[in-house]
Each structure stands twice: as structure tokens, then as C-alpha cells.
Amino acid sequence: MKVDSQASFIRFVYPFLFDGSTLSERKQSIERSEWKGNEQERKFRVWRLVRFPKDDLLAHVERYLNPPEGKPPTALLWQMDGNAFQSPAGLGASASWTMSVGNRRQIDFQLTNVQIALFRIGVGFLTIETNLNSDSVDDWLDFLHYFRFAGGQRSVQLKAQRRTGKDQFEPYFPPPAGGTEKHPEGVGTFMEILSAVMQTAKLTKESERWWREVFIPNQLIPFAVLYVDDQNATEEQIAKLLYRVRNFFPSSREIAPSKEDLNLDNPSLLPYADKMWFVFAQEGSAFVAFNAPPTDFFRRELPAHLRNQYFLLFLLTLHQKFALMNLSQEVSEHWLAGNLKERTQTFERIRNDLLDFTARGYFAQVMQRDHHHRVYRKWQETFQLEQLYREVSDEVREMHEFLLAEQTRRLEQRLNQLGAFIGLPALVLSFLSINLYGITAKDEGLHILTAISIGIISFCLGGFILWLLRLWR
């Protein structure tokens, strides 16, 4: 089996959470961000704002993602500028990159694109697109498995070198991530590069770590497109490769799949065309094509659709998943935090966030075409979004109603206490038929100071009785 590296690619997604109320400020910070050039280059900007792919989007969804000027966006998308991406003073994508797994495995690869997307609900994604300089299926499987561990787990490291002359190379590491001063041998982890890229979205008032983890710490989510060619491949070989891709197993992993696992009608597979499937898993997603026709549509147009429209659907469902998970986490964190007033205000905000998410982020349908819609619904089903939405909605509604009821009960209690404080002195004075000298009677009655003293004593006595009753309860 061989992989068509021209049509294939792998995107790795780093999801994170941030304060959604800072979206406008963060937009300005991202668009002002610059990296220092080398001696021949001035500072260059890092990002340029781009629009989400609009082809095949339903009109109202497209208006939310790409709103007219002056309208608040649901999300914003930036792509790394060419200079920042290619320059040795920036990310250095033109360098020679190698992923190593301890002393056991080395795979050469290329960085081909970097994007960052921020959603107003407070969910963001940093996406890195890669390609391999290999047609070996084993290389692609191993890269798909190991590159996810961006923090250096499982002894995964990156090594880079830059050409300085004919057959001459020197160690290289992106200067924003410490350069060769910090990595003299050009060896480091991909998380160091990700962190340096994330710093370009930091606000002045924020600490270095302005975002929060939402997935497995230091682990990326893959979105793979694999075009595999082998006219002699049997159905069992195809099923086993799909099984490896679905579980993100490396080529050396011993497997013993069950008969159901090798069934090409497995629920985690969605057929697209003959011997082409979308693969769905909690850890990521893939599209695998075996012996795709060598036509312009299948080898060029379809990969472009997968890179744009289908990846957007994947990103939208990931956004829905992590937004709902974050709202659920906020409910549990704030339920016992603070006094009643603070909790009520917090749950009012959470409730408003949920309503805003429902109106502008939780779509039953995003694209009109049948293939797109089936894939979108399948991702929602895989991530169990309907159950998660119902669970979060019930939590927020019940907690909010309870806090409002508690607030109403306390208000009624205070009004009753106030009535008792005011009513008892009034009752005493009216029961004694007291006249006030010079006010209600001219010749007789209590002096005003004496009446006030009687009222204060009655007020205190009433408060003491209420306090005793409260203790008794």
C-alpha cells in the first residue's frame, strides 16, 4: 500500500478555552501582533484575518460566521501570514522538519498551514496542517499516532535544520519558541512552538498562559485525509487499516480486532463513495480513500472540499462540544461558590451564555448538500451533542430556577420581618389608644419623646421575639 502524498494531509487541532468577553480586544491584539525579523528583515505581522469557507453554507449560518461590517461575529478566523510562516525569523516552515520517537523512529514532514479560530462563547482552536515526505502507509500511521503528543509524551520530539549552503545544514528552531539559543541542537517539543504562537493573541494585562486546556493536556486532535493506493489490497487488509486509523494505532501496534471491528458497516464509518469512508472517533476524525479514481474531482477537488467545507463542519462540532462542556463545568464550579447574590448573578450570566450559544452556535443544519449534512450530523452523534446539550440545559435551568426561588423566599422573609418590626410598635400604640400631646390632642396625651421610647422598646421586643423564633426553628 502507498499513500498519495499530493492528495493526503493531516491537520492537528489544539483546542482551548478563553474569556469570551475579550474577543474584541483579542482581535485587535492578534491583528497587531508582530515577530522580529532578522538583520535583513523588518518586523512582520503574524496573522491576517480571513473568512470562513462560505460555499454550501446555509445563509443564516454564513451571516453568523462572516457577518457584514459592524455586526458582532460568532467566530473569527486568522491564517498565519506568509512571511511569518516561511521566514527563518518566524515559524520557519521552509526548514527541514523531523519527528522522532525516542531512538526508534524518525519521520520527515512539512508544515503547510497554520490557522487560529476564536468563537465568541470562549472556545478557540489553533490548527496546524502537515504533510509527509513519504508514500509509506506505516509512516503516515505512525505520524498520525505520535505527533498528537505535543508536550513530548511518549518521547516524541521535533528536530529541525536549515540549509546554509550546498550540502550544508545547521540546527534550527523557530526564534519565537526560543531559537537555537534555547535549543542548540534544534530539538524540542511541538508544544513549545504552539505556546509561542499562542502568545501572539495575549492581551497586555494577561499572564503568559492566557488560555485554559479543554482536551487532554498537551494533546492534539487529528483530522486526517489519507488516499491509499493498492489494487491488490483485500477487503480484510482495507478493514484492518481502517481499524488502525479509527483508533489512531501506530504501524507496529499488535492488533486483534473482532469481527464487528472489521465490519465495513461499523457505526464509526460513514461511506462517501466506493471504498471511501469518513472515520469518526472521540479522539479525532479521518477520511480514507482506497484506489480513488485518478480524476480531477477525486484527487484535487475532493481534498480541497475536505480541507475547507468538511473541516469547517468538524470545527463547528468541536466548538459545540467544548462550549457545552465548559458551561457544565461552570455550573459545577459556581454552584457552591459565593453568597446567594453572587451565585444568582453568575447563573444569570451562564444562562445568557447558553441562550446565546443556542441562537448562534448550536445549529441543526449547517450546509445544504446531503453529504455535508450527513457528516455534520454524524459528528454531532459521535460527540453526543444532543445529550450533552440537554444535560447542560437542564442543569442551568434547574439551578437558575432554584436560585430565583430562594431569592424570592428570602425577600418575602425580609418583608415579613420588616412588617413585624413596624407593626408591633404600631399595634402597641394603637392598642393603648395613645394620643400624642400637641399632635393628636391639645390638652392631654403622651409627650412625643415618650411615645417614641415606647415604640423603640416595642421594636426591640419584636426583634427579640423574631430572633427567638428563628432559633427555635
N, C-alpha and C positions, 0 to 999 in steps of 0.2 A: 504494500500500500504506500502511496505517495500523496503528499499534500500539495495542492496548487497554492503556492505562497502568494501569487498575484491576486487571487480572489479571497484568500483567507486572511483573517486578522483576529486579534484578541484585544478587547477593551477591559481594563480593570477599573472598578469604581470604588472610590473611598468615600463612604457616607459619613456625615457628621451633623451635629445639631449646633445651633447658634441662637442668639436672641433675635427673633424675627422683627422686633420693633426697630432694629438698627439697619434694616435693609437699605433705606435711602442713604444713610451715612456710609454704609459699606460700599454701596455702588460708587460713590464719589471716591472713596479710598482706593478701590480696585482700579478705577479708571485713571487715577493719579499715580499709581504705583510705577516705580522705575527700578531698573537694575543698572549698576555702574558698569560702563563699558570698559574695554581695555585701553591701552595707550592710543590706539588708532580710532577708537570709537567713543562717542559721547554717551551719556546716559540714554537708555532707550526704554520705552514703555513696555510693560509686560503683557497687558491684555488689550483686546479690542472687543467691544460689545457686538454680538451677532444675534440674529433672530433664530428662534426655534424653527425647525423644518415645518413648513405650513402645508405642504402638499398632502392632500387627503384628509386633513383635519376638518372636523365639523366647525361651522362658522363661529359658534359661541365659544368653543374651546380655543380656537385660534385668536379670538379677541382677548381672551384672558391671558394667553401666553405671549402674544405680540400685540399689546393694546395700542391704540392711537396715542399720539403725543398728548401728554397731560393726564392720561388715565393711569391709575395705580396698577402696576403689573402683578400678576400672580407669581411670576418667576422671572429671573434674569439669567442670561447665558453669555459667557465670555469664552473666547478662544485665545490661546497664547499667541501673541504676535510673532511673526516670522523671525525677526531679529532676536528676540528673547529666546525663542525656541532653538534656533540654529547656532547662535553665536557661542564661541568658547567662553565668553564672559557671562553667558546666560545659562540655559539648560544644557547646551552642548549636544543637541540631538545628532549632530553630524559626527560625533566621536564614535569609536568602535566600542560597543557595549557587550558585556558577557555576564550571564547569571551563573553563579557557581553554587553547588550544594556540597559543602564540606570539600573533601578531596575526591568525591565520587563522580561529579557530573559538571560539565560546563556547556552552556548553550549560548551561542551568539544571537543577538537580537537588535532590533532598531526601535527607537521611539519615533512615532509618526504623527502624533497629535496630542494636545493637552487642552482640556476644557474645564470650566468650573460653572456650576449652576446653583443658584440660590433661590429657594422658594420662600414666599412671604410667611408661611406658617412656622419657619425656623428650621428647615431641613435643607442641607446642602450636599452637593456631590462634586468631587474632583475626579475627573475621568482621564485616564492615560491610555492611549491606543498604541499597541505594539505589533511588530511583525517579526517573523523569524527568517534568518538567512539559511533556511533548511527546508527540504521537502520530506524529511523523515517524520512519520507519524509519531514515533517514540519521542522525538524532540518536542513536538507540539504538545503531546500529553504531559510530558514532564514539566515543560514551561507553564502550562495551564495549571498544573497542580502546585508547583513550588513558588512561582512568582507572587502568588497571593499573600505569602507571609512577608509582608513588607518590613516588619520590625526585626528581621533576622532570625525568626523562629526556624527551627529545623536546619540551622546552619546555612541559611540562604543569604548570600551576599552578592553585591554587584561589583563589577570591575570595569573600568573604562580606561581607554588610552587614545591619544590623539596623534595623528601623523604630523611629524615635523619636517620630513624630507623623504626622499626615496628610500623605502625600506627602513625608515627611522620612525620610532614611536616613543612617546613619553607618557607616564601615568597622567591620568586626568580625572578630575571630579568637579562637578559644577561649582563655581565660586560662591553662588548664593547659599550652597549647602556646606560651606567650609573649604572648598577647593583642596588643592594638594597640600596646603599648609596643615589642614586637619587630617587629610587622607594622603600621606606621601606616596603610598603605593597605588593610589587610585581605587581603593577598596572601601566600600561602605555598605549601608543598607538603603533600600529604596525609601524607607520612612524618613530618613534624613532629607532626601530630596523633596518628598511630599511636604514635610514641615516647612522647608524653605519656600516652597510655592505658596503654601497656606498663609505665610506671613505677609504676603502682598495684599491680603484682604483685612489685615489687622487695623483697627481704629487706634488713634493716638492714645486714647485713655485706657486701652486694654492691655492686658498682660500678653506675653508671648503665646500662651496657649488659650486663644480666644474661643476655641470651639470645644465641643464635647463629643466623645465617642458614642456611637449608637449601635454599631455592629460589634462583632468580635474584635477586641482591641488589636490594632496593628495588622488587621487582615482585610484584604480587598475582596470585592465581589466581581467575579469574571463574567463577561459577555463574549462568548467565543463564536466565531464563524469559521467552520472547517470544511473545505472542499477536498474530498478524498477520492483518489482515482485508483481503481484496480479492477480490471474487467474480470479477473478470475476469483474475486472475493466471493466466498459463500455467504449464505444468509446467516449462518452461525457466527462467522467472523464479523459480519456487519453488526449483529446483535451484541456481541461482546465489546466491540469498540464503542457502540452507543452506551453500553452499561458503564464502561470506564469514564466516558465523557460526562455522563449523568452524575456520577459520584466523584468526579474530578480525581480519579485514581492515576498515579504515575504508571509508566510503562512496565516498571519492574514489580509492581504490586501483584502478589498472587491473588487470584480471584476464584470464587466458586459460586457463581450466580445460580439461582434457582431457575426452574423452567419458566416461572412467571416473570422473572427479571429479564429473561431473554426474549420474552414475547414482544413482538414489534407493535402490538396493540396495547402496550403498557400505558397506564394513565398519565405517566410523566412524559409521554411522547405525543406530539401533535403533527400528523402528516401535512406536508406542504405540497409535495408533488411526488412523482415516482422516486423512491429511495432518497427522499429528503424529509427531514424531521426538525421541528423545534423541540428542544430538550428543556424541561422545567425542573428546577430543584430549589430548595430553600437557600442554598449557598451560592446560586448563580444560574446562568442560563446559557444556552448554546443553540446554534443551528448547524446541523451536519448534513452534507450532501454527498452521496456516493455516485460517482460516474455521472455527474450532471452534464447535460448536453453541452457541447462546445459552441454554444450560440452566444450572441452578444447579450441577450437578456439574462441568461442564467449565469454567465461568467463576469458580466460587468454591471448591468442594471440592477440585478437582484442584490449583489453585495452592497451597492450604493443604497438601496432601499433598507437593507439590514443595518447599515451604518447610520442611517438618518431616521426614517419613519419608525422602524421596528425598535431601534434603540431608544427613541423618544418614548414609546409605549412602555418599555422596560423601566425607564427612569421615572415616568409618572406613577407606575405602580409601586416602585420602591419608595417614592416620595409619600404615597398614601400609607404604606406600611409603617414607615418610621415616624410620620406625623401622628398616627393613631397610637403607636407605642409610646411616644413622648407624652401625649395627652394623658394616657393611662398612668404613666409614671408620675406625672404632676399631681393627679388625683390622689395617689397613694402617699406622695411626699407631703402634701399640704393638708391632708385630712385632719391630722392631729397637731398641726403646727400653728402657733399663734392663737390669739383670742378669737372670739366669735366674729367680731367686726373684720379682722384681718382675713379670716378664713372665708367669710362671705364675699369680700372684695376679690379674693384670689379665685374663688369658684365662679364668680361673675365673669372674670377675665377668661378662665378656662372655657366656660360655656360659650362666650363670644367667639373664642378661637375655633371651637368645634363648629359653630354655625358658619363662620367664615370659610372654614375648610370644606364644609358640606356644599356651600354655594359655589366655591371657586376652585376646588381641588378634587372632589370626590365625584367623578363622572361615571355614569353607567355606560356611556359610549363615547369614544374619542374620535374614531375615524369611521368613515362610511363604508369602506371596502370590507368585504366579508373576511378575507384572510387576516387583515389587520384587527378586525373586531374579535375574531376567534382567539387570536393570540393574546390580545389585551385581556379578555375575559379569563383565559387560561392562567395568565399570570396572577390575576386577582384571586382566582380559585386556589392556586398554589400557595399564595401568601395568606390565604384565609381572611381576606379583607372584609367580606361581608360579616363574618362572625366577629372579627375584631372591632369593626365599626359599631355593630350592635352592642357589644360589650362595653365599649367606651361611652357610647351614647347613653346607655342605661346607667352607668356609673355616674356620669356627670349630672344627668337629670335627677337621679335619686338623691345624690349628695347636695345638689343645689336646692332641691325642694325641702330637704331636711333642714338645711341651714336657714332658709327663709321661714319655715315653720317655727324653728327655735327662736329666731329673731322676733317673730310676731308674738310668740308666747312671752318672751321677756318684756316686750313693750307693753303687753296687756298687764303683766305683773307690776311693772313700774307705775302704770296709770292707776291700778287698784291701790297701790301703796300711797301714791300721791293723793288719791281720793280719801284714803283713811286719815292721812296727816291733816288734810284741810277739813275733812268732815267732822272729826272728833271735837276740835275746838268749837266749830260752828254749832254742833249738837249740844255741847255743854252750855254755851252762851244762850242758845235758843230755849233749852230746857229750863234754865234758871230764869227765863224771861227778863234778862238783864237789860236795863236801859243805860245808856251812856249819857252821863251828865254833860249838858251843853250840846249834845248831838241829837239824841232821840228823846230827851226830856230836858225841861228847863230847870225844874226845881229839885228833882231827885234822880238817883241812879249812881252807878259806879263811875269813878273817875276813869278817864281813858287809859292811864297807865296801869290801873288795877285790872281793867278788862284785858289789856294786852298780856299782863302777867298770868292771868287765868288761862288765856289762850296758849301761851308758851308751855305752861305746865301740862295742859291737856295734850298739846302736840307731842311733848316728850313722853308723856304716859302712853300715848297711842303708838309712838315709835317703839317704846319698850315692849309693849304687848305684841306688836308685829314681830319683833326680834325673838321673843319667847316662842311664839307660834312657829316661826321658821326653824328654831332649834328643835322644837317638839316633832316637826315633820321629818 
